Amino acid sequence: MEITNEQTEETPRLTIADLGVAAWACSELFNYMLEGYEEEDYGEMTKEQMEQAMNKLRATFIKFDSLASALSPEVEEAESEQELEEESSEERDEDEPWSE
């Protein structure tokens, strides 16, 4: 399977955006099921079946999210560099003597 970062509409291949949509859909379905679970409304499932389905959705969300993150290293690298710069800037500000 080939994964690309092209626009979803422009390619038949799996994109990082597709993985993000899949993770989001799992999250939304999990939240919907959680509401029913908390109200003890299991639909046509038993409580145990609903718990198993929710656990599978949670695991699937984590997999899609992790895969999308792993395939987007340039975004993570840029964020890491920005965080390091901010921390460095904060440390320099703390070292300067305070004056009015």
C-alpha positions as CSV (number, residue, x, y, z in Angstrom):
1,M,0.0,0.0,0.0
2,E,1.3,3.4,-0.9
3,I,0.6,6.4,1.2
4,T,0.9,9.9,-0.1
5,N,0.4,13.4,1.2
6,E,-1.4,14.6,-2.0
7,Q,-4.9,16.1,-1.9
8,T,-7.5,13.3,-1.2
9,E,-9.6,14.4,-4.2
10,E,-6.7,14.2,-6.6
11,T,-5.4,10.7,-5.9
12,P,-6.9,7.3,-5.5
13,R,-4.1,6.4,-3.0
14,L,-4.4,6.6,0.8
15,T,-3.4,10.0,2.1
16,I,-2.4,11.2,5.6
17,A,-5.6,13.2,5.6
18,D,-7.6,10.0,5.0
19,L,-5.9,8.5,8.1
20,G,-6.9,11.6,10.0
21,V,-10.5,11.3,8.9
22,A,-10.6,7.6,9.9
23,A,-9.2,8.5,13.3
24,W,-11.8,11.3,13.7
25,A,-14.6,9.0,12.6
26,C,-13.6,6.3,15.2
27,S,-13.4,9.0,17.9
28,E,-16.9,10.3,17.0
29,L,-18.4,6.9,17.0
30,F,-16.8,6.0,20.3
31,N,-18.2,9.2,21.9
32,Y,-21.6,8.4,20.5
33,M,-21.4,4.9,21.9
34,L,-20.1,6.2,25.2
35,E,-23.2,8.4,25.7
36,G,-25.4,5.4,25.2
37,Y,-23.3,3.3,27.5
38,E,-23.5,5.9,30.3
39,E,-27.3,5.9,29.9
40,E,-27.3,2.1,29.9
41,D,-28.8,2.1,26.4
42,Y,-26.9,-0.7,24.6
43,G,-29.2,-0.9,21.6
44,E,-29.3,-4.4,20.2
45,M,-26.0,-5.3,22.0
46,T,-25.3,-6.6,25.5
47,K,-23.3,-4.5,27.9
48,E,-20.3,-6.7,27.3
49,Q,-20.6,-6.5,23.5
50,M,-20.8,-2.7,23.7
51,E,-17.7,-2.6,25.9
52,Q,-15.8,-4.8,23.5
53,A,-16.8,-2.7,20.5
54,M,-15.8,0.5,22.3
55,N,-12.4,-1.0,23.2
56,K,-11.9,-2.0,19.6
57,L,-12.8,1.5,18.4
58,R,-10.4,3.1,20.9
59,A,-7.6,0.8,19.8
60,T,-8.4,1.5,16.1
61,F,-8.3,5.2,16.8
62,I,-4.9,5.0,18.4
63,K,-3.6,3.0,15.4
64,F,-4.9,5.4,12.8
65,D,-3.7,8.4,14.8
66,S,-0.2,6.9,15.4
67,L,0.1,5.9,11.8
68,A,-0.8,9.4,10.6
69,S,1.7,10.9,13.1
70,A,4.5,8.6,12.1
71,L,4.0,9.4,8.4
72,S,4.1,13.1,9.1
73,P,7.6,13.5,10.6
74,E,8.2,16.9,9.0
75,V,5.2,18.4,10.9
76,E,6.4,16.9,14.2
77,E,10.0,18.0,13.6
78,A,8.8,21.6,13.0
79,E,6.7,21.6,16.1
80,S,9.6,20.1,18.2
81,E,12.0,22.8,16.8
82,Q,9.5,25.5,17.7
83,E,9.0,24.1,21.2
84,L,12.8,24.1,21.7
85,E,13.1,27.7,20.5
86,E,10.3,28.7,22.9
87,E,11.9,27.0,25.9
88,S,15.3,28.5,25.0
89,S,13.7,31.9,24.8
90,E,11.9,31.5,28.2
91,E,15.2,30.4,29.8
92,R,17.0,33.5,28.5
93,D,14.1,35.7,29.8
94,E,14.5,34.1,33.3
95,D,18.2,34.7,33.4
96,E,17.8,38.4,32.8
97,P,17.6,40.6,35.9
98,W,14.2,42.0,36.6
99,S,13.8,45.8,36.5
100,E,11.0,48.3,36.1
